[in-house]
């Protein structure tokens, strides 16, 4: 055997061992550069963004408030007041806390006290220190909570702590179990998992360096999605290559030749699949939300790393091990292909006998599920509802709302021309939902004017992150915009959330058509046809709509979720279309390959039979890896976990197994229009 036949694979394996050893630790370092602020990276054109920029002229720096609320149901005592004043006097020792804090404010019912503590740096660490400080000398029977925007950020950071180890443990365990069941081999799952881990190490290294350099922004949600995407995609690509390699080993005595054939046969669908996902997620660059814009490149880097590992390290390792990789069930030369019998042979037979009945019934079921899509409540949720577990910021917000106006500590900010200040103030006070409004003054009590502007703080009667507060901001904007003179601007936390929701709705309208166009172009190039890509996209969109319909029923009636972020439908569409089309790519590239030899009908049935097992396994693995996101107590990730997992399984077991093959058989050679393959198919028939 020539030395180069094993030398090149061995060198590639060694290179990936080095990459894994160097890049692996960066998966654990991503949390160091991730930001979990609630600010949604609004575009510069957003009104709340303009207000935030102009406010720096008044404050000199941005401040994120934490609200300390103390409650005693029997009534606040003098000892309670003394304790809180003493702790507030020590706030200067807390990291990032800005003095002076507000005075101690009693509630009208006499059962609670509150203090607003502004934070300017590291709110997560600072809030933890503040909570520890408040435990010192706390009177018996007094309940004390730290809530407000800064506390919500701290609790969110805590929810994402340990995300790297937890997700890897859950996803790795699930994938390993599935691989052992599928291949009944102790060695092969190790090779596949190493490929996924090396891909994750490379992706983590690149993302860390880009984020650290300021070229990308990373948050906990993007970090979790990166881990799952890399693990799921790398395993899916591995399953396709491993299945073809095992198939070739039954017909080819030389393991290196068998791998060469397998690599050549699978590189096109794997590359097309990865390319579709990469281009699909990069469509998020058209988003006006920077958090979405940055997820696109992060996810694309992860998929590219999975593609690279699956087409270099994995084939090299498999070629070196050969048949031993499948021990103890090694594929023997000349042995029967298991695809010739079993369940997928029977499924293909059912599709062959009554294709029109199969696709009609399947399509009707999917349309019935899609009818519930409008019930999905994706208009947004309050920030306190993003947590699935009980955290102190949520409990504190509930206590605060029982004793004080809901918007205390996070007022709406109105910036107006100084000449129109009194008219704007009068209109602000008349807006339903505003309980108090005042102009920011100088120490001498005069309105503070900066570059011709004054600042008005409007306290709302609802929590700043609630739907009621967002509705008040809409009314407030309408009122102050009608004041003659230069337009007043409304910002603040509630306004930022409102602008985020409206921007998300705009993103859906813009990005979804772009994703469809990109996927269609990739499929047209891959299949050298126009009708087949249109057919595949239609089935995937129908599958997406059915998935969202089922998700609406589950979220509303089984899990009792409070609603969904406006970004959920967009993210679900991007991932389900990009990932769901993968299985159609795996199927239809094999169908096209077989059609060139035996015609469309036989080629479709043959393609379904030989790819059934591997695509089903890939779908189960991807669904299981995305389900791992549900271990994080964040509403958005739990919803994405269910949507993608269910959608992938629906694509795997229904769309790819029944709907697409049945439609292809029923349409026949015309499915390849305008490709020359249709005419070649006709010549085969004659």
N, C-alpha and C positions, 0 to 999 in steps of 0.2 A: 504494500500500500504506500503510494507516494506520501512523503512527509507532509506536504502542504495540505493534504486532505484532512488531517487532524490538527495541523499546526494553526491554521487560521481560526477554526472554532475554539481551540484552546486559548489563543491570544485574546479572542473576544470575551471569553468567560473571565479571564484574568482582568481584562480592562473593566468589566462590569463589577467585579469584586472590588476593584479599587474605587470605582464610582460609588458603589453602595457603602463602602467603608467611610468615604469622605463626605458624601452627601447625606447619608442616613441620619446623623445627629441633627441636621438642620430641620428635620420634620418636627423635632421637639423644641426647636428655637423659634418656630413661626409665631407662637403666642407672644414672644417678646416684641415683635414688630407689628402685631395686629392691633387695630384700633376698634373699640366697640362702642364708640359714641353713638347716641341716638340720632345726632344730626345726620341728615340723609344726603349730604354732599349735593345740595341743590345747585342748579345752574345759576350763573351770574344774573340771568334775566329774571329770576324769581323775585317777587316783591320782598319776601322774607330775607333773601340774601342781601338785597340792597339795604334793608334796614340794619342788618347785622354789620355791614361795612360802615354805615354812617354812625352807628352807635359807638364805635370805637373812639369817635371824636369826643363823646361825652364821658365815657368810662375809662378810656385809655387802654382797656383790655377787656376780653370777654370773661364773664363770670357765670358759672353754672351753680345754681343754688341748691343747697341741701336744706331740708326743713326738719328741725327737731320738734317733735310733738310729744308732750307729756300728758297723760290722762289718769285721773282718779275719779271713778264714777260717783263716789260719795262726796266729791268736792275737793278742789285744790286747797292745800293747807299752806300756811306761812313757811313751814319747813320745806315744802316742795318748791316754792318760789326762791327761797334762799339757795337751795341746792342747785337749781337751774342757773341762777345768776352766777354762782361760783364757777360752774362748769363753763359757762359762756365766757367768763373772764380768762379761762385757760385755753380758749380756742386757738390762740396764736401759736401754740405748740404743735398743732395739727398740720401735717404736711399739705400745702396747697390751699389751706383755708385763709381767706382774706379778711382782715380786720378793717372796720369794725363789723361785727355781726349785728343783727337787728336787736332792738330791746326785747325783753320778754313780754309777749303779748298774751293776755288772758282771753279766754272765750267768753261770750255773753252768758252762757249757761253756768260758768264757774267751775266746769269740770275738766278743763284742759288749758295748757299753755303751749305757746309755739315760739320758736326762734328761727330766723333765716340766717344760714351760714353760707356766704358765697365761696365757691372754690374756683381757683384759677389754674391749677396744675394737678395732675395725677389724682382725679377724684376717686378712683377705685381705692388706692392706698389711703388717701386722706379720710374717706368715709369710714373705712375700717378702724382707723385710729380714733376718729370721733366717736364711734360706737363703743370702743373700749374705754374712752375717757368718760363717757356718760354712765358707765357701769360703776364708777368709783363714787362711793357715798350715796348711792341712790336710795331714797327713803323706801321703807317697806310698803308695799301696796301700790306704788306708783309705777305705771307702765310708760316706758320711754321708747320711742321709735325714731329712726332717721329715715326720712323719705324725701321726695322731691327729685328733680332731674339728676342731680349728682349721685344720689343713692341708687336710682334706677340703673345708672351706668355701672356703679360698683357691683350691683347684684347681677347684671348681665355679664360682666367680666368674670365674676365668680362662677356663673353657670357654664362659661366656656373654659374654665380652668381644667387642665388635664384632658382637653379634647383630643390631643394627639394620641396619648396612650390608650384612652378609653375606646376611641373609634377603631384604632388598629387592633386592639384585643378582640372586640366584638366582630368586626368585619373579617379579620383573619381566621377566627375560630369557625365562623359560619362557612366561609369559603372552603376551608380545609375539610370540614365534615362533608360538604357537598361533593368535593372532588374525590374523597375517599369512597363515597357511595357510588359515584359515577364510574370511576376507573378501577376500584377495588385494588389499588396499589398504594403502598406506603411511600414510595419514592417519587412518583410523578407529582402528587400534590406539593411536595417540598420544592421541586423545580419550578412549578407554576407560581407558587407563593414567593419564591425568591425573585422571579421575574417582576412580580407586582411590587415587591418591596424595593428593588433596585430602581424601578420606574418612579416610585414615590420619593426615594432619596434624591434622584436627579431633579424631579420637579420641585421638591422642597428647597433644594439648593438654589435653583434659578429664581424661584419666587422670593426667597429670603433676600438674595442679593439685590434684586430689582426693588423690593419694598424698602430695604434699608437705604438704598440710594435715592429713594423718593420718586422712582419712576412708576410705582404701583402703590395702591392703598389696599390693605388686607384687613378684613374683619373676621370675627369668629364664624359667621355663616359661610363666608367664602372659603375659609380654611377647612371647615367640615365637608363642604361640597367637593373641594379639591381632593381630600383623602378618599372619599367614596368614589368619585369619578375615576381616579387613577386605579384604585383597586379593582373596581368593577370592569372598566374597559380593558385593563391588562389581562384580567382573567378571561374575559370574553374572547379576546384575540388569541389567547393561548389555547382555549378550547377548540377554536376552529383549526388552528395549526396542528394541534395534537391529534385531533380526529382524522385529519387528512394524512398525517404521518403514519398513524396506525393502519389506515386503509392502504397506503402505499407499501408498507412493510409486508402485507399479505401477498403482494404481487411482485415485489422487488427484493432480491436477496441482499443487495448492498445497502447498508443503512445510510451512507452518505449520498448515494444516488436517490434513495427514497426520500431523504430530506430535501434534496435539490428539487425533486418533482413537487413535493409538498409545498415548499416555499414559493415556487413559481406559480402554483395553482392558487395559493391563498393570498399572495402579496397584494393582488389587485383588489379583492373585496375588503381585506383588512385596511389597506391604505385608503380605499374609497370610504369605508366606514369612519375611520379616524378623521379623514378630511371633511366629511359631512358634519361631524360633531364639532370639529375645530371651527369651520366656517359658520356653523349655526350659533355657537356661543360667542364668536366674534361679532355677530350681528348686534350683540348687546352694546357694542361701542356706539351705536346710533341712539342709545338711551341718553336722556338729559340728566339722569341721576348718576352721579359719579360712582356711587356704590355699585350700580349695575355695570357701568363702563369698566370698572376694574375687575369684576368677576369674569368678564369675557376673556381677557388675556390670561388670568390665573387658570381658568378651566382649560383654555387652549394649550397652555404650557403643560398641564397635567396629561392631557390626551396625547400630545406630541411625545412626551416621555414614555407613556404606555406603548405607543406605536414603536418607538425606537427599541425599547427593551424586548418587545414581543417579536420583533423581526431580526434581532441580532443575538442577544443573549440566549433567548429561549431555543431557537433552532440550533444554535451552537451546542448548548448543553444536551439537547435531545440527540443530536448527531453523535456526540461523544458516548452517550450511554446506550444508544440504539435500542434494541428490544428489551434490554435490561431495565429501561425506565418503566416498563409496564409490568414488571415482575409483581406477583407470581403468574399473571395471565398474559404471557408474552404472545404477541401475534405471530403465528408461524407462517412461513412461506408456503403459499398454495392453500392455506386454510380458507374456509368459507367466510364471506363477509357477513357479519351479523345483520347488516342493513337489508339483506335479502329476505329476512323474516322478521317477525315481531310486529309491534303495534303500528309503526309508521307505514309498514307495508299495507296493513288493513285500512289505515286512514287514507292512504293514496287510492286504494281500491274503492272506498266510499266516495271520494271526490270524483273518480273516473266514472262511476256508474250514474250519478245524478248531480252533475256540477251546478246546474242552474238552481236546483232546489237547495243545495248546500249554501251557495252564496246569497240567495234570496233570504233564507231563514236567518243566516248569520247577520246580514245587513239589517234586517228588521229588528233583531235583538239589540244591536248596537244603537240603532236610531231610537229605540225605546228608552235605552239608558241615557242617551244624549238629551232626551226631552227634559230631563231634570237639571240640566246645566244651568238654566237661569235661576235656579234656587240657591246657587252658590253665593254666599254673602261675602263679597270681596271688596267692600267699600272702605275697609280699614278697621282697625281695632285700637283701643287705647294702649298706651305704652305699658301700663300695668298689666294688661292682658296678654302680653307676649310671653309671660312666664307660665309654665304648666304646674309648677310647684309653688308653695306659699313662701314668699320672700318678704323680708322686713319692709322693703320700700312699698310693697303692695298693701301690707297690713297697716303700715303707717298712713298711707294715703286714705284708706278707708276710715281710720280714726280721725284724721284731719278733716275729712269731709263731713263727719258727724257733728263737729263743733265749730268749724270756720267756713267761710266762703271757699268753694272748691278751688278757685284760681289763685289763692294766696301763695305768694312765693314765686309764681311764674306768670306775671301779668302780661297782657298784650301791650306791645310798644307801638305808639303812634308818633311818627316824626312829621312835624308840620312846619310850614313857613311861620316865622315869628309874628308877622303881621296878621296871620289868620289864626293864631293860637287860641284865642278865646272862642271863636266860632267853632273850631275843630273840637275844643274841649266840651262845648255845649252839646254838639252833635254826639260826641262819644258817650256822654253821660245819659243821653236819651235812648241809646241802643238797648233793646231787651237783652238781658244776660250780663250786662255790665253793672256791677254793684258799687263801684267807686272808680273815679278817675281824677288824677291830679297831675299838674305840670311839675317836672323836675326843677328844683330851685337851687340857688346858690346858698352858702351859709348865711347870707344876709336876708334870705327869704324872697329874693327876686327871681323871676323865671330865668333859668340858665339858657342863654342863647349861644350857640356855636355855629359859626358860618351861616348865620341867618335862620337856623333851625332851632326848634324847641322839641323837647321830648315829653310825651304824655304817657303815664303808666296807667293802664286800665285793668283793674282787678275784676275777674269774671266770677260768676256764681257757680261755675262747674270746673272740675279738675282740668288742668291745661291739656291733658292728653285725651279728653273725652270727646265723643261726637257732638255733645251739646256745646262744648267750647269751640269746636271747629265751626259749627253753625253760627255762633255768636261772632266769630272773626269774619265770616262772610258778610253778615249784616253790618258789622263795624266798617269793613272796607267800603261797602256800598254807601254808607252814610258819610264818611269823611271824604270819599272821592268826589262827592257832589258839592262839597264846599267850594265856593268860588275862589279862584287864585291857584297857585301851584298845588298840584295834587299832593295830598298827605299820603303817607305810606304806613302800612300796618305790618308789624313783624312780631317777633317773640316765639316762644316754643309752640304755641297752638298754631300760629301762622306757618311755621316751618312744617308742621305735620300736614296742614291743609295743602300747602304747595307740593309737598311730597306726594300726597295722594293724587292730586291733579296731574302732576308730572308723570306718575305711573300710568294713569289712564291714557295720556298722550303717547307714552312709550309703546303701549299695547297696539295702538292704532298704526304706529309707524313700523315697529319691528316685526310683527307677525307676517305682513306681506313680504318683507325682505327675506325672512327665513325661508318662506315657501319658495320664493324665486331662486334662492341659492341652492336649496335642496333639489329643486327641479333641474337646475343646470348640471349639478353633479350626477344625478341619475341619468340624464340624457347623454352625457359624455360616457358614462360607464356602460350603459346598455345599448348605446348607439341607436336609440329609438326615441320617439316622442310620446306615443300612446302609453307605453308601459310605465314611464315615469309619472305621467298624469294619473294613471290608475293607482300606482303605489302611494302617491301623495294623498289622493282622495281617501284611500283606506286608512292611512295613518291619521289624517285629520278627523275622520269619523271615530277612530279609536280614541283620540284625544278627547273629543266631545263626550263620548260615552264614559270615559274615565272621570271626567269632571262632573258628569251627572251623578255617577255613583258616589263620588267623593262628597258632593253636596248632601246627599242623603245620609252618608255616614257621619259627616261633620255636624250636621244639624240635628239628627235624631238619635244617633248612637253615642257619639263622643261629646255632644253638647258643647261644641266649641263656640266662642263668642262671635266668630266671624273670621275673616282672613285678610291679610295684607293685600293691597291692590297689586303688588308685584307677584303674588302667587300664580294667577293665571298666566302671566307672561313667562315666568320661570318654568312653569309646568309645560307650557307649549314648546319652549325652546328645547328642554331636555327630552320630552316625550317624542317630539317630531325627530330630533336629531338621533336619539337613541333608538326609537322605535323603527326608524328607517333602516337601522343597522341590520336587523333580522331579515328585512325584505331584501337588502343588498346581499346578505349571505345566501339567501334562497335563490334570488333571481340571477345572480352571477353563475351559480351552479346550473340553474335551469337553462340559461343561455349556452353554457358550455355543452350541456347534454343535447340541446336542441340542434346544435351544429352537426351532431352525429346521428340522432334518431328522430328528429322532428319535435314540434312544439308540445303536442299532447303527451307523448311518451317521455319527452325530456322534462316536462313539468312534474310528472308523476315520479320519475327517477330522481329528480332534484329534491322533491319533498321527502322521498324515502331515505336518501343518504344523508340529508342535512337535518332530519327531524330530531334525532337524538342530541346532536351537538348544539343546535340552536335552542332547543328546550333547556338543556343544561345551562347554556349561557344566559338565557332569560332568568332562570331560577337564581343563578349566582348574582346577576345584576340586581334583581329584586331584593335578594337577601342583603346585599351590601348597602343598598339605599335604605333598607329598613333599619340599619344600624343607626341612622341619624335620629331615630326616635328615642334613643337613650339619652339625648340631650334635652333638658326640660324647657325647650323653646318652641312656642306655638308654630312659628313659620317652618322650622325644620321638621317638626312632627308631621305637619301637613304635607310638606314636600316628600317626606319619607313614604307616606301612604300613597300619595298620588303617583309618584314615579314607580314604586314597587307594583301597585295594582296595574298601572298602565303598561308596564313592561310585560307582566304576566298575561294581560289581555292581548297584547301584540303577539306574544309567543304562542299561546295556546289557541287563540281564535283567529286573529287576523292573518298571521303567517301560515298557520296550519290549515285553515279552512277557506277563509275569504279570498285571499290572493290566489292560491292554487286553483280554486274553483272558477274564479273569474278568468284566469289565464287559459284554462282548459276550454271554457265556454266560448271565449272570444277567439281562441285559436291563433293561427299565424298572423292575424291582423294586429295582435298585441305588439309585434315588433315593428310596426309601421313607423317611419318609412324605410327602415333598414332593409338591406338586401337579404337579410336572414329570412324574411317572410317568403321571398321568392325561392330561396334555397329549400325552405321547408316544403313549399309546394312541389318542387321537383322530387323531393324524397317521397312525397305521397304518391306521385305518379309513377 
